[in-house]
Amino acid sequence: MTLHIPFDNSFARLPENLFSRTVPTPVSTSRLLAFNDGLAEELGIARADDDAMAEIFAGNRVPDGAEPIAQVYAGHQFGTFNPQLGDGRAILLGEVVDRAGQRRDIQLKGSGRTPFSRMGDGRAWMGPVLREYVVSEAMHALGIPTTRALAAVATGEQILREQGPMPGAVLTRVAASHIRVGTFQYFAARDDRDSLRALTDYAIARHAPKAEGPLGLLESVIARQSQLVAKWMGVGFIHGVMNTDNTSISGETIDYGPCAFMDGFHPARTFSSIDRGGRYAYENQPDILVWNMAQLATALLVLEDDRDSALEGYTRAVHGMADQIRTAWEQVFCAKLGIAEPQDGDARLVTDLLTLMANQDADFTNTFRSLSEGTLREQFTDPAALDAWHELWQSRIKGEDAPIERMRAANPAVIPRNHRIEAMIEAAVEGDMAPFHALMSALQSPYTDPDDPALASAPTPEEEIEATFCGT
C-alpha cells in the first residue's frame, strides 16, 4: 500500500536563496522503529504498510508532492555569532495543512549531507533519534508547545561517533515551521533586505497574521516564547542548547539535543556536555530567551527605513519581555501549589519552597506531585525544615476552589527521566523496543500515576545521569 501525504508546500516558493533544493541520501536498508498514528491522523496521512513507510521516512523514496529542501540560517552559538549554519543533516520534505487547518512542516532529520553540512556526515544515530521522539512527544502530552515525532526508522548503517560505530536512524519531525531566529539573522547579517522582507512577510502570514509589520512579528514571538519558557521551568526542563538557531519563531520547543529533565532540584543545573560555563543552566533560561529576542529585534530592525526612530519600539518590546515571563512563571507555579490566580506574596511562597528543595536535593517532579498526595515530608531528608512553609501554604490555599484537582493537573506524575531514556536506548540498540513502548505509553498520560511505579521513581545514585550529549 502506497503512503499518501497531502503536501501543500509554501516555503519552497520563496526566493531560492532561503534554501537549497536537496534530496535525501538513500540508506542501505530501512526498518520502521516507531510510527505516531495519532499525529498521522491529525496530518491527514493514512497508514501504509511498514515497509512502504520505512522507505519514505528513511529517505529512500521521495513521496509524491514533496519538494525537498535544506533551509539556510545563521545563529549565535553559546553567544558567538556564526554567519552561516543551515540544515546540515535535515531535509524539509514539504508541508501539509492538518485537519485543524494549521500548516505544518514534515522534515527528515539524519537523512544525509546537504550543502550546509560542512564537515558533518548528515546522519544521526539511533540514540538521539529515539531521545527526541520520546521527549518531544512527552512535552506534547504535558501541554508544552513542541515539535512532534511522526516516525523513527533504523537505516541498517553504522554511524561513526566519538563513542565508536553506532546504529543509524532517521527521525521524521513535524513542526509549525522550522523558521528560527537565526533564519532572520542570516539575511540581516548580509544586509539582504529583499530576502529578509520576503521572509518576514511570509512569517507574519504564517505565524502572526494580525501583526503589524516587523515590530508586530517581534512582539508576537516574544509573547509565545515568554509562555514557553515559563512552562519549561514548571516541569524542570533544561533545553541545553538555546542558541538562536535553536529558537523557533512559532514558539515551539525545537532541537532536542542534550536536553534533560531535572531530578534533584538545583537552579544552576546543567546537563549538556558542551555547556561548560553553564550559559544555558535551568535558572538562566528566561534571561537567555530575552537575549535571543534582542537578536531577533536587531535582525528585524534592518527592515526599518528610519532605524533610529524605530529603535525605541523594538527596545521597549524586548525590555518588556522579563515582565511577561514573570507573569507567566507565577501563573504556572501558583497552579502547581493549587492557586488559581496569583496574589501578592505568592511568588515568595513558590521561591521559598524551591529554596527548601535545593537545600535538600529534593526531587523536582516528585516534590510537586506530593503536594496533592499528602506526602510532601517524604521528599525531604529534614522534614522539620518544611513546617513553617507548610503552615503558610495551607493557610493560603484554604479558600481556593478544588486545589487538589488543580495541583494534580499541573504536576505530572511521570516525566522522561534521563536514566529511563538511557536504559530505553541501550535496549533499542540491542533490538529490544519494549522499554521504548512502555515509556511512551506512560508518558502519554503524564498526569496519571503510571501502572509501573518505577517509571515515576527518582534515580538511585548509581542511576543518575550527569551529562547529556548532542549526538551530532
C-alpha positions as CSV (number, residue, x, y, z in Angstrom):
1,M,0.0,0.0,0.0
2,T,1.4,3.4,-1.0
3,L,1.8,6.1,1.6
4,H,0.0,9.3,0.6
5,I,1.0,12.6,2.2
6,P,-1.2,15.6,1.2
7,F,1.6,18.1,0.6
8,D,0.8,21.8,0.1
9,N,4.2,23.5,0.1
10,S,4.7,27.2,0.5
11,F,8.2,27.8,1.8
12,A,9.7,26.3,-1.3
13,R,8.0,29.0,-3.3
14,L,10.0,31.7,-1.6
15,P,13.3,33.1,-3.1
16,E,15.7,30.3,-3.6
17,N,18.5,31.9,-1.5
18,L,16.4,30.9,1.6
19,F,17.2,27.2,0.9
20,S,18.9,24.7,-1.2
21,R,16.9,22.0,-3.2
22,T,18.4,18.8,-1.8
23,V,17.2,15.2,-1.8
24,P,17.8,12.7,1.0
25,T,20.6,10.2,0.6
26,P,19.3,6.6,0.4
27,V,20.3,4.2,3.1
28,S,21.3,0.5,2.8
29,T,18.1,-0.8,4.5
30,S,15.2,0.7,6.3
31,R,13.2,-0.7,9.2
32,L,10.3,1.2,10.9
33,L,11.1,1.6,14.6
34,A,8.1,3.7,15.6
35,F,5.2,5.5,13.9
36,N,2.9,8.0,15.5
37,D,-0.6,7.0,14.3
38,G,-2.4,9.8,16.3
39,L,-0.2,12.5,14.7
40,A,-0.5,10.9,11.3
41,E,-4.3,11.2,11.6
42,E,-4.1,14.8,12.5
43,L,-2.0,15.4,9.4
44,G,-4.4,13.5,7.1
45,I,-1.8,10.8,6.5
46,A,-3.3,7.3,6.1
47,R,-1.1,4.5,7.4
48,A,0.6,2.3,4.8
49,D,2.4,-1.0,5.4
50,D,5.6,-0.7,7.5
51,D,8.0,-1.3,4.6
52,A,6.5,1.4,2.5
53,M,6.6,3.9,5.3
54,A,10.2,2.9,6.2
55,E,11.3,3.6,2.7
56,I,9.8,7.1,2.7
57,F,10.8,8.0,6.3
58,A,14.4,6.8,5.7
59,G,14.7,9.0,2.7
60,N,15.0,6.1,0.2
61,R,12.0,7.4,-1.8
62,V,10.7,10.9,-2.2
63,P,6.9,10.8,-1.9
64,D,4.7,12.4,-4.5
65,G,4.2,16.1,-3.9
66,A,7.3,16.6,-1.8
67,E,9.7,19.4,-2.6
68,P,12.8,18.5,-0.6
69,I,14.9,21.5,0.6
70,A,17.5,22.3,3.2
71,Q,16.9,25.7,4.9
72,V,19.7,28.2,5.5
73,Y,20.2,30.2,8.7
74,A,22.8,31.7,10.9
75,G,22.9,31.8,14.7
76,H,24.6,32.7,17.9
77,Q,26.0,29.5,19.3
78,F,26.9,29.9,23.0
79,G,27.0,33.7,22.4
80,T,29.3,33.6,19.4
81,F,27.8,34.5,16.0
82,N,28.2,32.1,13.2
83,P,27.1,33.8,9.9
84,Q,26.2,30.6,8.1
85,L,24.7,27.4,9.5
86,G,21.7,25.7,7.9
87,D,20.2,22.3,7.8
88,G,23.3,20.1,7.8
89,R,21.5,16.8,8.5
90,A,17.8,17.7,8.0
91,I,15.7,18.0,4.8
92,L,12.3,19.5,4.7
93,L,10.1,17.2,2.6
94,G,7.3,19.8,2.5
95,E,4.2,21.0,4.3
96,V,0.7,19.8,5.0
97,V,-2.4,21.6,6.2
98,D,-3.7,19.5,9.0
99,R,-7.3,18.7,9.9
100,A,-7.4,21.7,12.1
101,G,-6.4,24.0,9.3
102,Q,-2.8,24.6,10.6
103,R,0.1,24.4,8.2
104,R,2.9,22.1,9.4
105,D,6.3,21.1,8.2
106,I,7.4,17.5,7.7
107,Q,11.2,17.1,7.9
108,L,13.6,14.2,7.9
109,K,16.4,14.5,10.4
110,G,19.5,12.4,9.8
111,S,18.8,12.0,6.1
112,G,22.3,12.7,4.7
113,R,24.5,15.5,3.7
114,T,23.3,18.9,2.4
115,P,25.1,21.9,1.1
116,F,25.1,23.1,4.8
117,S,26.7,20.0,6.3
118,R,30.2,21.5,6.5
119,M,32.3,18.6,7.9
120,G,29.4,16.6,9.1
121,D,28.1,13.3,7.7
122,G,24.4,14.4,7.7
123,R,23.4,11.3,9.7
124,A,22.1,10.6,13.1
125,W,22.4,7.5,15.3
126,M,19.6,5.7,17.0
127,G,20.1,7.2,20.5
128,P,19.4,10.9,19.7
129,V,16.6,9.9,17.3
130,L,14.7,7.9,20.0
131,R,15.5,10.5,22.7
132,E,13.9,13.3,20.5
133,Y,11.0,11.0,19.7
134,V,10.3,10.3,23.4
135,V,11.0,13.8,24.8
136,S,9.1,15.7,22.1
137,E,6.0,13.5,22.5
138,A,6.3,13.8,26.3
139,M,6.4,17.5,26.0
140,H,3.3,17.5,23.8
141,A,1.4,15.4,26.4
142,L,2.5,17.8,29.1
143,G,0.8,20.6,27.1
144,I,4.0,22.4,26.2
145,P,4.4,23.7,22.6
146,T,6.8,21.5,20.8
147,T,7.8,19.9,17.5
148,R,6.4,16.4,17.2
149,A,7.7,13.0,16.2
150,L,6.0,11.2,13.3
151,A,8.3,8.3,12.7
152,A,11.7,6.8,13.5
153,V,13.4,4.4,11.1
154,A,16.6,2.3,11.5
155,T,18.9,2.6,8.5
156,G,21.0,-0.5,8.8
157,E,24.1,1.6,8.7
158,Q,26.8,2.2,11.2
159,I,27.4,5.9,12.1
160,L,30.8,6.9,13.4
161,R,30.7,8.9,16.6
162,E,33.1,9.6,19.5
163,Q,32.0,6.5,21.3
164,G,32.6,4.4,18.1
165,P,30.3,3.0,15.4
166,M,26.6,3.3,16.3
167,P,23.4,2.1,14.6
168,G,22.0,4.8,12.3
169,A,18.4,6.1,12.3
170,V,16.3,8.9,10.8
171,L,13.6,10.9,12.6
172,T,10.6,12.4,10.9
173,R,9.9,15.7,12.7
174,V,6.7,17.8,12.4
175,A,6.7,21.5,13.3
176,A,4.5,24.6,12.9
177,S,7.5,25.7,10.9
178,H,11.3,25.4,11.1
179,I,11.9,29.2,10.9
180,R,14.3,30.3,13.5
181,V,15.7,33.5,15.0
182,G,18.9,32.5,13.1
183,T,16.9,32.5,9.8
184,F,16.4,36.3,10.1
185,Q,20.0,36.8,11.3
186,Y,21.4,35.2,8.2
187,F,19.9,37.8,5.9
188,A,20.3,40.7,8.3
189,A,24.0,40.0,8.6
190,R,24.3,40.3,4.8
191,D,22.0,43.4,4.7
192,D,19.9,41.5,2.2
193,R,16.7,43.4,2.8
194,D,14.8,41.9,-0.1
195,S,15.2,38.4,1.2
196,L,14.7,39.5,4.8
197,R,11.5,41.3,3.8
198,A,10.2,38.2,1.9
199,L,11.0,36.0,4.9
200,T,9.3,38.4,7.3
201,D,6.2,38.8,5.2
202,Y,6.0,35.0,5.0
203,A,6.5,34.6,8.7
204,I,3.8,37.1,9.5
205,A,1.3,35.5,7.2
206,R,2.0,32.0,8.6
207,H,2.5,32.7,12.3
208,A,1.2,36.2,13.2
209,P,-1.4,37.3,10.7
210,K,-2.6,40.1,12.9
211,A,0.9,41.5,13.4
212,E,1.6,45.0,12.1
213,G,4.9,44.8,10.4
214,P,8.3,43.5,11.7
215,L,7.8,45.0,15.2
216,G,4.4,43.3,15.4
217,L,6.1,40.0,14.5
218,L,8.7,40.5,17.2
219,E,6.0,41.2,19.8
220,S,4.1,38.0,18.8
221,V,7.3,35.9,19.1
222,I,8.1,37.4,22.4
223,A,4.7,36.6,23.8
224,R,4.9,33.0,22.7
225,Q,8.5,32.5,23.9
226,S,7.5,34.0,27.3
227,Q,4.8,31.4,27.8
228,L,7.1,28.6,26.5
229,V,10.0,29.2,28.9
230,A,7.6,29.5,31.9
231,K,6.2,26.1,31.0
232,W,9.7,24.6,30.7
233,M,10.6,25.9,34.1
234,G,7.4,24.4,35.5
235,V,8.4,20.9,34.6
236,G,12.1,21.2,35.4
237,F,13.1,21.1,31.8
238,I,16.6,22.2,30.6
239,H,16.9,22.7,26.9
240,G,20.7,22.6,26.9
241,V,21.5,24.4,23.6
242,M,19.4,27.6,23.5
243,N,21.3,29.1,20.6
244,T,19.4,31.5,18.3
245,D,19.4,28.9,15.6
246,N,17.5,26.6,18.0
247,T,14.9,29.2,18.9
248,S,11.7,28.9,16.8
249,I,9.6,31.9,16.0
250,S,6.5,29.6,16.2
251,G,7.1,29.4,20.0
252,E,7.6,25.6,19.9
253,T,10.4,23.7,21.6
254,I,12.8,22.6,18.9
255,D,16.0,20.7,18.6
256,Y,16.2,18.2,21.5
257,G,19.9,17.6,21.7
258,P,21.4,17.4,25.2
259,C,18.1,18.3,26.8
260,A,17.1,16.9,30.2
261,F,14.5,17.0,33.0
262,M,16.0,17.6,36.4
263,D,15.7,15.0,39.1
264,G,17.1,16.7,42.3
265,F,16.4,20.4,42.1
266,H,19.3,22.7,41.6
267,P,18.7,26.1,39.9
268,A,22.2,26.2,38.4
269,R,21.9,22.7,37.0
270,T,23.2,21.9,33.5
271,F,23.4,18.5,31.7
272,S,24.8,19.4,28.3
273,S,28.3,18.2,27.9
274,I,29.1,21.2,25.7
275,D,27.7,23.8,28.1
276,R,30.9,24.1,30.2
277,G,30.2,27.6,31.5
278,G,26.5,27.0,32.5
279,R,25.2,29.5,30.0
280,Y,22.0,27.5,29.5
281,A,21.5,26.4,33.1
282,Y,17.9,25.9,34.3
283,E,17.8,29.3,36.1
284,N,19.4,31.2,33.1
285,Q,16.8,30.1,30.5
286,P,14.4,33.1,30.9
287,D,17.3,35.6,30.6
288,I,18.7,33.7,27.6
289,L,15.4,33.9,25.8
290,V,15.3,37.7,26.3
291,W,18.8,37.9,24.9
292,N,17.7,35.8,21.9
293,M,14.7,38.1,21.3
294,A,17.1,41.0,21.3
295,Q,19.0,39.3,18.5
296,L,15.7,38.9,16.6
297,A,14.9,42.6,17.2
298,T,18.4,43.5,15.8
299,A,17.7,41.5,12.7
300,L,14.2,42.9,12.1
301,L,15.4,46.4,12.6
302,V,17.3,46.2,9.4
303,L,14.0,46.4,7.6
304,E,13.2,49.8,9.0
305,D,13.9,52.8,6.8
306,D,14.4,55.1,9.8
307,R,16.1,52.8,12.3
308,D,16.8,55.5,14.9
309,S,13.2,56.3,15.3
310,A,12.1,52.7,15.2
311,L,14.6,51.6,17.8
312,E,12.5,52.8,20.7
313,G,9.7,50.4,19.9
314,Y,12.0,47.4,19.5
315,T,13.8,48.2,22.7
316,R,10.5,48.6,24.6
317,A,9.3,45.2,23.3
318,V,12.5,43.4,24.4
319,H,12.7,45.1,27.7
320,G,9.1,44.2,28.5
321,M,9.7,40.5,28.0
322,A,11.0,40.0,31.5
323,D,7.6,41.1,33.0
324,Q,5.8,38.8,30.6
325,I,7.9,35.8,31.6
326,R,7.5,36.7,35.3
327,T,3.7,36.8,35.0
328,A,3.6,33.5,33.1
329,W,6.0,31.9,35.6
330,E,3.8,33.0,38.5
331,Q,0.8,31.5,36.8
332,V,2.5,28.2,36.1
333,F,4.0,27.8,39.6
334,C,1.0,29.0,41.5
335,A,-1.1,26.4,39.8
336,K,1.4,23.8,40.9
337,L,0.6,24.9,44.5
338,G,-3.1,24.7,43.9
339,I,-3.6,28.5,43.5
340,A,-5.9,29.7,40.7
341,E,-4.9,33.4,40.5
342,P,-1.6,34.7,41.8
343,Q,-1.7,37.3,44.5
344,D,0.9,39.4,46.3
345,G,3.2,37.2,48.2
346,D,2.5,34.0,46.2
347,A,5.8,34.3,44.2
348,R,7.6,34.3,47.5
349,L,5.7,31.2,48.6
350,V,7.0,29.5,45.5
351,T,10.6,30.6,45.7
352,D,10.7,29.6,49.4
353,L,9.7,26.1,48.5
354,L,12.2,26.0,45.7
355,T,14.9,27.1,48.1
356,L,14.0,24.3,50.5
357,M,14.1,21.8,47.7
358,A,17.5,23.0,46.5
359,N,18.9,22.9,50.1
360,Q,17.9,19.2,50.5
361,D,18.3,18.0,46.9
362,A,14.5,17.2,46.7
363,D,13.3,15.7,43.5
364,F,11.6,18.4,41.4
365,T,8.8,16.3,39.9
366,N,8.0,14.1,42.9
367,T,8.0,17.0,45.4
368,F,5.4,19.0,43.5
369,R,3.4,15.8,42.8
370,S,3.5,15.0,46.6
371,L,1.7,18.3,47.4
372,S,-1.6,16.8,46.3
373,E,-0.8,13.3,47.7
374,G,-0.1,14.5,51.3
375,T,3.4,13.0,51.2
376,L,5.5,16.2,50.9
377,R,7.6,15.4,54.0
378,E,8.7,12.1,52.5
379,Q,10.6,14.1,49.8
380,F,13.0,15.8,52.3
381,T,15.8,14.5,54.4
382,D,15.0,17.1,57.1
383,P,11.2,17.4,57.0
384,A,11.1,19.7,60.0
385,A,12.5,22.5,57.8
386,L,9.2,22.4,55.9
387,D,7.0,23.1,58.9
388,A,6.8,26.9,58.7
389,W,6.4,26.9,54.9
390,H,3.7,24.2,55.0
391,E,1.7,26.2,57.5
392,L,1.8,29.3,55.3
393,W,0.9,27.3,52.2
394,Q,-2.1,25.5,53.9
395,S,-3.4,28.9,55.0
396,R,-3.0,30.3,51.5
397,I,-5.0,27.6,49.7
398,K,-7.7,27.3,52.4
399,G,-10.1,29.4,50.3
400,E,-9.1,28.0,46.9
401,D,-11.7,26.1,44.9
402,A,-10.6,22.5,44.2
403,P,-6.8,23.0,44.9
404,I,-6.1,19.2,44.9
405,E,-7.5,18.8,41.4
406,R,-5.6,21.9,40.2
407,M,-2.3,20.5,41.6
408,R,-2.9,17.1,40.1
409,A,-3.5,18.7,36.7
410,A,-0.4,20.9,37.0
411,N,2.1,18.5,38.5
412,P,3.0,15.4,36.3
413,A,3.5,12.0,37.9
414,V,5.8,10.8,35.2
415,I,8.4,12.6,33.0
416,P,11.0,11.2,30.6
417,R,13.8,10.9,33.2
418,N,17.4,10.6,31.9
419,H,18.1,7.2,33.3
420,R,14.9,5.8,31.8
421,I,15.8,7.3,28.4
422,E,19.3,5.9,28.5
423,A,18.0,2.4,29.5
424,M,15.5,2.6,26.7
425,I,18.2,3.5,24.2
426,E,20.5,0.7,25.3
427,A,17.7,-1.8,24.9
428,A,16.7,-0.5,21.4
429,V,20.3,-0.7,20.2
430,E,20.2,-4.4,21.1
431,G,16.9,-4.8,19.2
432,D,14.5,-4.6,22.2
433,M,11.9,-1.9,21.7
434,A,9.8,-3.0,24.7
435,P,11.2,-0.3,27.1
436,F,10.6,2.3,24.4
437,H,6.9,1.4,24.1
438,A,6.4,1.1,27.9
439,L,7.9,4.5,28.4
440,M,5.9,6.1,25.6
441,S,2.7,4.6,27.0
442,A,3.2,6.1,30.4
443,L,4.3,9.5,29.0
444,Q,1.1,9.8,27.0
445,S,-0.8,10.3,30.3
446,P,1.8,12.2,32.4
447,Y,-0.7,13.4,35.0
448,T,-1.9,9.9,35.8
449,D,0.1,7.6,38.1
450,P,1.7,5.0,35.8
451,D,0.9,1.3,36.0
452,D,4.6,0.7,36.7
453,P,5.5,2.9,39.7
454,A,9.2,2.6,38.8
455,L,8.6,4.9,35.9
456,A,7.8,7.7,38.3
457,S,10.7,7.0,40.7
458,A,13.7,9.2,41.0
459,P,17.0,7.6,40.1
460,T,19.2,5.9,42.7
461,P,22.7,7.5,43.0
462,E,24.0,4.8,40.7
463,E,21.4,5.5,38.1
464,E,21.9,9.3,37.9
465,I,22.9,10.7,34.6
466,E,25.3,13.6,35.0
467,A,25.8,14.7,31.3
468,T,23.8,14.5,28.1
469,F,25.2,14.8,24.5
470,C,24.1,16.3,21.3
471,G,24.6,13.2,19.2
472,T,25.6,15.1,16.1
